[in-house]
Amino acid sequence: MSNSFLAQFGEEETCTVSDYTRRIKRLLEGSVGPEWIKGEVSNFRRQASGHLYFSLKDEGAQLPVVIFRGNASGLDFDLDNGVEIVVYGELSVYEPHGRYQLIARSAIASGQGRLHREFERLKKKLFEEGLFDKERKKPLPLAPRRVAFITSPSGAAIQDFIRILKRRGWSGRLTVVPAKVQGLDASKSLQDALSLVLKVGGFDLIVLGRGGGSLEDMWCFNDEMLARALSISPIPTISAVGHEIDFSLADFVSDVRAETPSAAAELISSACIDVVSRIEYARYAIVDQAKDGIALSRRNLGDWAMRLKAASPHRSLETAALRIDELSSRLLSVLTRELSRAKGELNQSKLAFSRLRPDRVTSECRIRINELGKRILDRVERELALARHGLIETSGKFQSLSPKATLKRGYAILSEEDGKTLSSVARLSKSKRLRATLSDGGTWLRVDKSGNP
């Protein structure tokens, strides 16, 4: 079936695994932007290279995460399993394994994670009450002439704000309303300043802001009472809190959110540069064309950015770093296994060597010799007993067959004078005397002429 398929469509229409994975990489990395993601750390490990690997999980899913050494060195807390954190990063596809993972650029500690949960709770509550609805937003004045800026007079935010307004030629009146922008009573101070501005009146626009900082530093802008006060303000409001990636409840309930205080100054001054009625009509057409052009340019720019990002040396280095960490993990696993095997062989050699120790061998031989000696003695004693018994029986037999035993039964031994035993009657005539030996002694006999003794 596969051969007929290739014959029909041609091998040139097939795709390699690498090409297909590369297309997935471009699709995912180009369509999923950077995000703040919260979860619990698990499967945490720190490589010798300094990179951090772990999974970020919640009740329903888990996400592989890597923090490279350059970003990991900037963490101000200890990362470990079970810690709840919030990370900011972007999606990446590791092509050798065909899997996606999050490359984290920043992380917030567990304490800040609790603040983040409180922030999400309040955000959800106010959202469900409709405080973020676009219908509640008031349009900003085209040329605001009287602006109230609620902030700390000693902060860098007000200096940047004034500098940009001057540089862009804004000629309105700016009133700085002092308020605390950090600390336990900062939210109360901001509410009092906002109440004062509304009470005095006469302002075209209210700006509420401060420079960047940690989540704890800017927590006063997440106060629920402050958010409700901003949502009902009759004067249009701009929230200019922190940096581009910082969000607060004040940003959602205000009529307009500026990424920074400097951006708010640019927004105000841009609306007042040259408001001419005859250009207003043409502005809409220009804006529409600009939007279309920007959208097209953004698409083209995004496509090129995606291609450049995929081919960037930095991404190649990150991929190589991932590959190096993988190989180092495999090498460490092999070395650990070989070391364990070598330890086992060494223990076996030690056991075998302990069995060959001279003192132990000598002791065992001594015990063996003693056992063999005892067995030999027992065997010799048994053999001697058997020999003694046999000797007694043989002696008895010899005793029964000895000449003395025969003589005791009444027999006599006849011998000639020269001592030769007489065994035949034929020799009696030749002997003159015979010696008869009885059981209790001997006597001499004479032979008569007839040849009888």
Contacts in CASP RR format, 6 or more apart in sequence:
PFRMAT RR
TARGET T0000
AUTHOR 0000-0000-0000
METHOD contacts of the structure
MODEL  1
MSNSFLAQFGEEETCTVSDYTRRIKRLLEGSVGPEWIKGEVSNFRRQASG
HLYFSLKDEGAQLPVVIFRGNASGLDFDLDNGVEIVVYGELSVYEPHGRY
QLIARSAIASGQGRLHREFERLKKKLFEEGLFDKERKKPLPLAPRRVAFI
TSPSGAAIQDFIRILKRRGWSGRLTVVPAKVQGLDASKSLQDALSLVLKV
GGFDLIVLGRGGGSLEDMWCFNDEMLARALSISPIPTISAVGHEIDFSLA
DFVSDVRAETPSAAAELISSACIDVVSRIEYARYAIVDQAKDGIALSRRN
LGDWAMRLKAASPHRSLETAALRIDELSSRLLSVLTRELSRAKGELNQSK
LAFSRLRPDRVTSECRIRINELGKRILDRVERELALARHGLIETSGKFQS
LSPKATLKRGYAILSEEDGKTLSSVARLSKSKRLRATLSDGGTWLRVDKS
GNP
6 14 0 8 1.000
18 95 0 8 1.000
21 93 0 8 1.000
21 95 0 8 1.000
21 98 0 8 1.000
22 95 0 8 1.000
22 310 0 8 1.000
24 93 0 8 1.000
24 98 0 8 1.000
25 92 0 8 1.000
25 93 0 8 1.000
25 95 0 8 1.000
25 310 0 8 1.000
26 306 0 8 1.000
26 307 0 8 1.000
26 310 0 8 1.000
28 91 0 8 1.000
28 93 0 8 1.000
28 100 0 8 1.000
29 90 0 8 1.000
29 91 0 8 1.000
29 92 0 8 1.000
29 93 0 8 1.000
29 306 0 8 1.000
29 309 0 8 1.000
29 310 0 8 1.000
30 302 0 8 1.000
30 306 0 8 1.000
32 90 0 8 1.000
32 91 0 8 1.000
33 90 0 8 1.000
33 91 0 8 1.000
34 88 0 8 1.000
34 89 0 8 1.000
34 90 0 8 1.000
34 105 0 8 1.000
35 88 0 8 1.000
35 89 0 8 1.000
36 86 0 8 1.000
36 87 0 8 1.000
36 88 0 8 1.000
36 245 0 8 1.000
37 56 0 8 1.000
37 63 0 8 1.000
37 86 0 8 1.000
37 87 0 8 1.000
37 88 0 8 1.000
37 89 0 8 1.000
37 102 0 8 1.000
38 56 0 8 1.000
38 58 0 8 1.000
38 84 0 8 1.000
38 85 0 8 1.000
38 86 0 8 1.000
38 87 0 8 1.000
38 113 0 8 1.000
38 116 0 8 1.000
38 117 0 8 1.000
39 56 0 8 1.000
39 57 0 8 1.000
39 58 0 8 1.000
39 84 0 8 1.000
39 85 0 8 1.000
39 86 0 8 1.000
40 56 0 8 1.000
40 57 0 8 1.000
40 58 0 8 1.000
40 82 0 8 1.000
40 83 0 8 1.000
40 84 0 8 1.000
41 54 0 8 1.000
41 55 0 8 1.000
41 56 0 8 1.000
41 79 0 8 1.000
41 80 0 8 1.000
41 81 0 8 1.000
41 82 0 8 1.000
41 83 0 8 1.000
41 84 0 8 1.000
41 85 0 8 1.000
42 54 0 8 1.000
42 55 0 8 1.000
42 57 0 8 1.000
42 62 0 8 1.000
42 81 0 8 1.000
42 82 0 8 1.000
43 53 0 8 1.000
43 54 0 8 1.000
43 55 0 8 1.000
43 81 0 8 1.000
44 52 0 8 1.000
44 53 0 8 1.000
44 54 0 8 1.000
44 79 0 8 1.000
44 80 0 8 1.000
44 81 0 8 1.000
45 52 0 8 1.000
45 53 0 8 1.000
45 54 0 8 1.000
46 52 0 8 1.000
46 53 0 8 1.000
47 53 0 8 1.000
47 325 0 8 1.000
47 328 0 8 1.000
47 329 0 8 1.000
48 328 0 8 1.000
49 69 0 8 1.000
49 321 0 8 1.000
49 324 0 8 1.000
49 325 0 8 1.000
49 328 0 8 1.000
50 69 0 8 1.000
50 72 0 8 1.000
51 66 0 8 1.000
51 67 0 8 1.000
51 68 0 8 1.000
51 69 0 8 1.000
51 72 0 8 1.000
51 321 0 8 1.000
51 325 0 8 1.000
52 66 0 8 1.000
52 67 0 8 1.000
52 72 0 8 1.000
52 79 0 8 1.000
53 64 0 8 1.000
53 65 0 8 1.000
53 66 0 8 1.000
53 325 0 8 1.000
54 65 0 8 1.000
54 79 0 8 1.000
54 81 0 8 1.000
55 62 0 8 1.000
55 63 0 8 1.000
55 64 0 8 1.000
55 65 0 8 1.000
56 62 0 8 1.000
56 63 0 8 1.000
56 65 0 8 1.000
56 85 0 8 1.000
56 87 0 8 1.000
56 102 0 8 1.000
57 63 0 8 1.000
63 101 0 8 1.000
63 102 0 8 1.000
64 99 0 8 1.000
64 100 0 8 1.000
64 101 0 8 1.000
64 102 0 8 1.000
65 87 0 8 1.000
65 101 0 8 1.000
65 102 0 8 1.000
65 103 0 8 1.000
65 104 0 8 1.000
66 101 0 8 1.000
66 102 0 8 1.000
66 103 0 8 1.000
66 104 0 8 1.000
66 322 0 8 1.000
67 75 0 8 1.000
67 79 0 8 1.000
67 87 0 8 1.000
67 103 0 8 1.000
67 104 0 8 1.000
67 107 0 8 1.000
68 103 0 8 1.000
68 318 0 8 1.000
68 321 0 8 1.000
71 104 0 8 1.000
71 105 0 8 1.000
71 106 0 8 1.000
75 107 0 8 1.000
76 109 0 8 1.000
77 109 0 8 1.000
77 110 0 8 1.000
79 85 0 8 1.000
79 107 0 8 1.000
83 109 0 8 1.000
83 110 0 8 1.000
84 110 0 8 1.000
84 113 0 8 1.000
84 114 0 8 1.000
85 107 0 8 1.000
85 108 0 8 1.000
85 109 0 8 1.000
85 110 0 8 1.000
85 113 0 8 1.000
86 107 0 8 1.000
86 108 0 8 1.000
86 112 0 8 1.000
86 113 0 8 1.000
86 116 0 8 1.000
87 102 0 8 1.000
87 104 0 8 1.000
87 106 0 8 1.000
87 107 0 8 1.000
87 108 0 8 1.000
88 104 0 8 1.000
88 105 0 8 1.000
88 106 0 8 1.000
88 107 0 8 1.000
88 245 0 8 1.000
89 102 0 8 1.000
89 103 0 8 1.000
89 104 0 8 1.000
89 105 0 8 1.000
89 106 0 8 1.000
90 102 0 8 1.000
90 103 0 8 1.000
90 105 0 8 1.000
91 100 0 8 1.000
91 101 0 8 1.000
91 102 0 8 1.000
91 103 0 8 1.000
92 100 0 8 1.000
92 101 0 8 1.000
92 102 0 8 1.000
92 103 0 8 1.000
92 315 0 8 1.000
92 318 0 8 1.000
93 99 0 8 1.000
93 100 0 8 1.000
93 101 0 8 1.000
94 100 0 8 1.000
94 101 0 8 1.000
94 319 0 8 1.000
94 322 0 8 1.000
95 319 0 8 1.000
96 319 0 8 1.000
96 322 0 8 1.000
96 323 0 8 1.000
96 326 0 8 1.000
103 318 0 8 1.000
108 116 0 8 1.000
108 215 0 8 1.000
112 214 0 8 1.000
112 215 0 8 1.000
112 216 0 8 1.000
113 215 0 8 1.000
115 215 0 8 1.000
115 216 0 8 1.000
115 219 0 8 1.000
116 215 0 8 1.000
118 222 0 8 1.000
119 215 0 8 1.000
119 222 0 8 1.000
119 249 0 8 1.000
122 222 0 8 1.000
122 224 0 8 1.000
122 227 0 8 1.000
122 249 0 8 1.000
123 249 0 8 1.000
123 252 0 8 1.000
125 224 0 8 1.000
126 132 0 8 1.000
126 224 0 8 1.000
126 227 0 8 1.000
126 228 0 8 1.000
126 231 0 8 1.000
126 249 0 8 1.000
126 252 0 8 1.000
126 253 0 8 1.000
127 252 0 8 1.000
130 136 0 8 1.000
131 227 0 8 1.000
131 228 0 8 1.000
131 231 0 8 1.000
131 252 0 8 1.000
131 253 0 8 1.000
132 252 0 8 1.000
132 253 0 8 1.000
136 231 0 8 1.000
137 255 0 8 1.000
137 256 0 8 1.000
138 236 0 8 1.000
138 237 0 8 1.000
138 255 0 8 1.000
139 236 0 8 1.000
139 255 0 8 1.000
140 205 0 8 1.000
140 236 0 8 1.000
140 238 0 8 1.000
140 255 0 8 1.000
140 256 0 8 1.000
140 267 0 8 1.000
140 271 0 8 1.000
141 204 0 8 1.000
141 205 0 8 1.000
141 236 0 8 1.000
141 271 0 8 1.000
142 271 0 8 1.000
142 272 0 8 1.000
142 275 0 8 1.000
143 271 0 8 1.000
143 272 0 8 1.000
143 275 0 8 1.000
144 172 0 8 1.000
144 204 0 8 1.000
144 205 0 8 1.000
144 268 0 8 1.000
144 271 0 8 1.000
144 272 0 8 1.000
145 172 0 8 1.000
145 173 0 8 1.000
145 204 0 8 1.000
145 272 0 8 1.000
146 172 0 8 1.000
146 173 0 8 1.000
146 175 0 8 1.000
146 202 0 8 1.000
146 203 0 8 1.000
146 204 0 8 1.000
146 205 0 8 1.000
147 172 0 8 1.000
147 173 0 8 1.000
147 174 0 8 1.000
147 175 0 8 1.000
147 203 0 8 1.000
147 204 0 8 1.000
147 205 0 8 1.000
147 206 0 8 1.000
147 207 0 8 1.000
147 268 0 8 1.000
148 175 0 8 1.000
148 177 0 8 1.000
148 197 0 8 1.000
148 203 0 8 1.000
148 205 0 8 1.000
148 206 0 8 1.000
148 207 0 8 1.000
149 158 0 8 1.000
149 161 0 8 1.000
149 174 0 8 1.000
149 175 0 8 1.000
149 176 0 8 1.000
149 177 0 8 1.000
149 207 0 8 1.000
149 209 0 8 1.000
150 177 0 8 1.000
150 179 0 8 1.000
150 190 0 8 1.000
150 193 0 8 1.000
150 194 0 8 1.000
150 197 0 8 1.000
150 206 0 8 1.000
150 207 0 8 1.000
150 208 0 8 1.000
150 209 0 8 1.000
151 157 0 8 1.000
151 158 0 8 1.000
151 161 0 8 1.000
151 176 0 8 1.000
151 177 0 8 1.000
151 178 0 8 1.000
151 179 0 8 1.000
151 181 0 8 1.000
151 207 0 8 1.000
151 208 0 8 1.000
151 209 0 8 1.000
151 210 0 8 1.000
151 261 0 8 1.000
152 158 0 8 1.000
152 178 0 8 1.000
152 179 0 8 1.000
152 180 0 8 1.000
152 181 0 8 1.000
152 182 0 8 1.000
152 210 0 8 1.000
153 176 0 8 1.000
153 178 0 8 1.000
155 210 0 8 1.000
155 211 0 8 1.000
156 211 0 8 1.000
157 209 0 8 1.000
157 210 0 8 1.000
157 211 0 8 1.000
157 240 0 8 1.000
157 261 0 8 1.000
158 176 0 8 1.000
158 261 0 8 1.000
160 260 0 8 1.000
160 261 0 8 1.000
160 262 0 8 1.000
160 265 0 8 1.000
161 174 0 8 1.000
161 207 0 8 1.000
161 261 0 8 1.000
161 262 0 8 1.000
161 264 0 8 1.000
161 265 0 8 1.000
162 174 0 8 1.000
162 265 0 8 1.000
164 262 0 8 1.000
164 265 0 8 1.000
164 266 0 8 1.000
164 269 0 8 1.000
165 174 0 8 1.000
165 265 0 8 1.000
165 268 0 8 1.000
165 269 0 8 1.000
168 265 0 8 1.000
168 266 0 8 1.000
168 269 0 8 1.000
168 270 0 8 1.000
168 273 0 8 1.000
169 269 0 8 1.000
170 265 0 8 1.000
170 268 0 8 1.000
170 269 0 8 1.000
170 272 0 8 1.000
171 272 0 8 1.000
172 272 0 8 1.000
175 203 0 8 1.000
177 193 0 8 1.000
177 196 0 8 1.000
177 197 0 8 1.000
178 193 0 8 1.000
179 186 0 8 1.000
179 189 0 8 1.000
179 190 0 8 1.000
179 192 0 8 1.000
179 193 0 8 1.000
180 186 0 8 1.000
180 189 0 8 1.000
180 190 0 8 1.000
180 220 0 8 1.000
181 190 0 8 1.000
181 209 0 8 1.000
181 210 0 8 1.000
181 211 0 8 1.000
181 218 0 8 1.000
181 220 0 8 1.000
181 221 0 8 1.000
182 210 0 8 1.000
182 217 0 8 1.000
182 218 0 8 1.000
182 220 0 8 1.000
183 217 0 8 1.000
183 220 0 8 1.000
186 220 0 8 1.000
187 220 0 8 1.000
187 221 0 8 1.000
187 223 0 8 1.000
187 225 0 8 1.000
187 226 0 8 1.000
189 220 0 8 1.000
190 208 0 8 1.000
190 220 0 8 1.000
190 221 0 8 1.000
190 223 0 8 1.000
190 226 0 8 1.000
191 223 0 8 1.000
191 225 0 8 1.000
191 226 0 8 1.000
191 229 0 8 1.000
194 206 0 8 1.000
194 208 0 8 1.000
194 226 0 8 1.000
194 229 0 8 1.000
194 230 0 8 1.000
194 233 0 8 1.000
195 229 0 8 1.000
197 203 0 8 1.000
197 206 0 8 1.000
197 235 0 8 1.000
198 233 0 8 1.000
198 234 0 8 1.000
198 235 0 8 1.000
201 235 0 8 1.000
203 235 0 8 1.000
204 235 0 8 1.000
204 236 0 8 1.000
205 235 0 8 1.000
205 236 0 8 1.000
205 237 0 8 1.000
205 238 0 8 1.000
205 268 0 8 1.000
206 233 0 8 1.000
206 235 0 8 1.000
206 236 0 8 1.000
206 237 0 8 1.000
206 238 0 8 1.000
207 237 0 8 1.000
207 238 0 8 1.000
207 240 0 8 1.000
207 258 0 8 1.000
207 261 0 8 1.000
207 264 0 8 1.000
207 268 0 8 1.000
208 221 0 8 1.000
208 230 0 8 1.000
208 237 0 8 1.000
208 238 0 8 1.000
208 239 0 8 1.000
208 240 0 8 1.000
208 241 0 8 1.000
208 250 0 8 1.000
208 254 0 8 1.000
209 221 0 8 1.000
209 239 0 8 1.000
209 240 0 8 1.000
209 241 0 8 1.000
209 242 0 8 1.000
209 250 0 8 1.000
209 261 0 8 1.000
209 264 0 8 1.000
210 218 0 8 1.000
210 221 0 8 1.000
210 241 0 8 1.000
210 242 0 8 1.000
210 261 0 8 1.000
211 241 0 8 1.000
211 242 0 8 1.000
211 243 0 8 1.000
211 260 0 8 1.000
211 261 0 8 1.000
212 218 0 8 1.000
212 241 0 8 1.000
212 242 0 8 1.000
212 243 0 8 1.000
212 246 0 8 1.000
212 260 0 8 1.000
213 242 0 8 1.000
213 243 0 8 1.000
213 246 0 8 1.000
218 241 0 8 1.000
218 242 0 8 1.000
218 246 0 8 1.000
218 248 0 8 1.000
220 226 0 8 1.000
221 239 0 8 1.000
221 241 0 8 1.000
221 248 0 8 1.000
221 249 0 8 1.000
221 250 0 8 1.000
221 251 0 8 1.000
222 248 0 8 1.000
222 249 0 8 1.000
222 250 0 8 1.000
223 249 0 8 1.000
224 249 0 8 1.000
226 249 0 8 1.000
226 250 0 8 1.000
227 249 0 8 1.000
227 250 0 8 1.000
227 252 0 8 1.000
227 253 0 8 1.000
228 253 0 8 1.000
230 237 0 8 1.000
230 239 0 8 1.000
230 250 0 8 1.000
230 253 0 8 1.000
230 254 0 8 1.000
231 253 0 8 1.000
236 255 0 8 1.000
236 256 0 8 1.000
237 254 0 8 1.000
237 255 0 8 1.000
237 256 0 8 1.000
238 254 0 8 1.000
238 255 0 8 1.000
238 256 0 8 1.000
238 257 0 8 1.000
238 258 0 8 1.000
238 264 0 8 1.000
238 267 0 8 1.000
238 268 0 8 1.000
239 248 0 8 1.000
239 250 0 8 1.000
239 251 0 8 1.000
239 253 0 8 1.000
239 254 0 8 1.000
239 256 0 8 1.000
239 257 0 8 1.000
239 258 0 8 1.000
240 257 0 8 1.000
240 258 0 8 1.000
240 259 0 8 1.000
240 260 0 8 1.000
240 261 0 8 1.000
240 263 0 8 1.000
240 264 0 8 1.000
241 248 0 8 1.000
241 250 0 8 1.000
241 251 0 8 1.000
242 260 0 8 1.000
242 261 0 8 1.000
243 259 0 8 1.000
243 260 0 8 1.000
244 259 0 8 1.000
244 260 0 8 1.000
251 257 0 8 1.000
256 267 0 8 1.000
258 264 0 8 1.000
258 267 0 8 1.000
309 315 0 8 1.000
354 360 0 8 1.000
399 405 0 8 1.000
403 413 0 8 1.000
404 439 0 8 1.000
407 413 0 8 1.000
407 437 0 8 1.000
407 438 0 8 1.000
407 439 0 8 1.000
408 439 0 8 1.000
410 438 0 8 1.000
410 439 0 8 1.000
412 436 0 8 1.000
412 437 0 8 1.000
412 438 0 8 1.000
413 421 0 8 1.000
413 436 0 8 1.000
413 437 0 8 1.000
414 421 0 8 1.000
414 422 0 8 1.000
414 434 0 8 1.000
414 435 0 8 1.000
414 436 0 8 1.000
414 437 0 8 1.000
414 445 0 8 1.000
414 453 0 8 1.000
415 421 0 8 1.000
415 422 0 8 1.000
415 434 0 8 1.000
415 435 0 8 1.000
415 437 0 8 1.000
416 422 0 8 1.000
416 427 0 8 1.000
416 431 0 8 1.000
416 434 0 8 1.000
416 435 0 8 1.000
417 431 0 8 1.000
417 432 0 8 1.000
417 433 0 8 1.000
417 434 0 8 1.000
417 435 0 8 1.000
419 435 0 8 1.000
422 428 0 8 1.000
422 431 0 8 1.000
422 434 0 8 1.000
428 434 0 8 1.000
428 447 0 8 1.000
428 451 0 8 1.000
428 452 0 8 1.000
428 453 0 8 1.000
429 447 0 8 1.000
429 451 0 8 1.000
431 447 0 8 1.000
432 446 0 8 1.000
432 447 0 8 1.000
433 444 0 8 1.000
433 445 0 8 1.000
433 446 0 8 1.000
433 447 0 8 1.000
434 444 0 8 1.000
434 445 0 8 1.000
434 446 0 8 1.000
434 447 0 8 1.000
434 453 0 8 1.000
435 442 0 8 1.000
435 443 0 8 1.000
435 444 0 8 1.000
435 445 0 8 1.000
436 442 0 8 1.000
436 443 0 8 1.000
436 444 0 8 1.000
436 445 0 8 1.000
436 453 0 8 1.000
445 453 0 8 1.000
446 453 0 8 1.000
447 453 0 8 1.000
END
